[in-house]
Amino acid sequence: MSILDILKISASGLKAQRIRMEVIATNLANIQTTRTDEGGPYAKKEVIFTTTDVSEADGFGRMFSEKIEGVKVEEIVNSKKHFEKSYDPGHPDADQEGYVTTPNVNLMEEMADMISATRAYEANINVVNTTKEMFLKTLEIGK
């Protein structure tokens, strides 16, 4: 594994966690949205990650090299979690019985996901910085 492979892996993690943070921000921004263009309340979005090959070896050499995997966002999907209903007959989106269907976004879950994404992002930054320091130390040895 080369230093560039390490940086590519960390870069893929940084990009994936940035997208995850954008999705979390969207969920938090729409936590009270009861009406969307599609009809009904806002549906929470979830990020699906998958591995991706980042090794530089190509052709025949790739068969013998160690498989190096980063991460990428496979897709962003609507959560299957059920929507909540609250009794508010005065709300413009209330049904005939006075219940309003609210988004399936939970503030505490989103905050926990945000902290997790932030920590993963910081960990990838630390890998980049440590790799850079190791590379510079290696160059110093050659002097």
C-alpha positions in Angstrom: 0.0 0.0 0.0 1.4 3.3 -1.0 1.1 6.7 0.7 -1.2 7.8 -2.1 -3.5 4.8 -1.4 -3.8 5.9 2.2 -4.6 9.4 1.2 -7.2 8.2 -1.4 -8.9 6.0 1.3 -9.0 9.0 3.7 -10.3 11.3 1.0 -13.1 8.9 0.2 -14.0 8.8 3.8 -14.0 12.6 4.0 -16.3 12.9 1.0 -18.7 10.3 2.3 -18.9 11.9 5.7 -19.4 15.3 4.2 -22.4 14.0 2.2 -23.7 12.3 5.3 -23.5 15.6 7.2 -25.4 17.3 4.3 -28.2 14.7 4.6 -28.4 15.2 8.4 -28.6 18.9 7.9 -31.5 18.4 5.4 -33.3 16.2 7.9 -32.9 18.7 10.7 -34.0 21.6 8.5 -37.2 19.7 7.6 -38.0 18.3 11.1 -41.3 20.2 11.2 -42.2 20.0 7.4 -45.7 18.6 7.1 -46.2 19.4 3.4 -43.9 18.5 0.5 -44.2 18.6 -3.3 -44.7 14.8 -3.3 -47.6 15.2 -0.8 -47.5 14.3 2.9 -44.8 15.1 5.4 -41.1 15.2 4.8 -39.5 11.7 4.8 -36.2 11.3 6.6 -33.2 10.6 4.3 -30.6 8.0 5.1 -27.2 7.5 3.5 -26.1 4.0 2.3 -22.3 3.5 2.2 -20.5 0.9 0.2 -16.8 0.0 -0.4 -14.9 1.1 -3.4 -11.6 0.0 -4.8 -8.9 2.7 -4.7 -5.8 0.7 -5.5 -3.5 2.1 -8.2 -2.5 -1.3 -9.6 -4.1 -2.1 -13.0 -4.3 -5.0 -15.3 -2.3 -8.1 -14.3 -0.7 -6.3 -11.4 -4.1 -5.8 -9.7 -4.6 -9.5 -9.3 -1.6 -9.8 -7.0 -1.9 -6.6 -5.1 -3.7 -6.3 -1.9 -7.3 -5.1 -2.3 -7.5 -1.5 -1.1 -11.0 -0.3 -0.3 -12.3 3.2 0.4 -15.9 4.2 0.9 -18.5 5.9 -1.2 -22.1 6.9 -1.0 -24.1 4.2 -2.8 -27.4 6.0 -2.5 -29.6 8.2 -0.4 -32.9 6.6 0.5 -36.1 7.6 2.3 -36.3 6.0 5.8 -38.8 3.2 6.3 -39.5 4.4 9.8 -43.2 5.3 10.3 -44.5 8.8 10.5 -45.9 10.2 13.8 -49.4 11.5 14.2 -50.2 14.3 16.7 -53.6 15.7 17.6 -53.8 19.3 16.4 -57.2 20.1 14.8 -56.3 23.7 14.2 -53.3 22.8 12.0 -53.8 23.4 8.2 -52.6 19.9 7.4 -54.8 18.1 9.9 -57.0 15.3 8.6 -60.8 15.0 9.2 -60.2 13.6 12.7 -57.8 16.4 13.7 -54.5 14.5 13.4 -51.4 15.9 11.7 -48.9 13.5 10.2 -45.4 14.7 11.1 -42.0 13.8 9.6 -40.2 10.6 10.8 -37.2 12.7 11.8 -36.1 12.3 15.5 -34.0 15.2 16.8 -31.9 13.0 19.2 -31.1 10.4 16.5 -30.0 13.1 14.1 -27.8 14.8 16.7 -26.2 11.4 17.5 -25.7 10.8 13.8 -24.2 14.3 13.4 -21.7 13.6 16.2 -20.8 10.2 14.7 -20.2 11.8 11.3 -18.1 14.6 12.8 -15.9 12.1 14.6 -15.5 10.0 11.5 -14.6 13.1 9.5 -12.0 14.1 12.2 -10.5 10.6 12.2 -10.0 10.8 8.5 -8.3 14.2 8.8 -6.0 12.7 11.5 -5.1 9.9 9.1 -4.2 12.5 6.4 -2.1 14.5 8.8 -0.3 11.5 10.3 0.4 10.2 6.8 1.8 13.6 5.8 4.0 13.7 8.9 5.3 10.1 8.2 6.1 11.1 4.6 8.0 14.2 5.7 10.0 12.1 8.3 10.8 9.7 5.5 12.2 12.5 3.4 14.3 13.8 6.3 15.9 10.3 6.7 17.0 10.6 3.1 19.0 13.8 3.7 
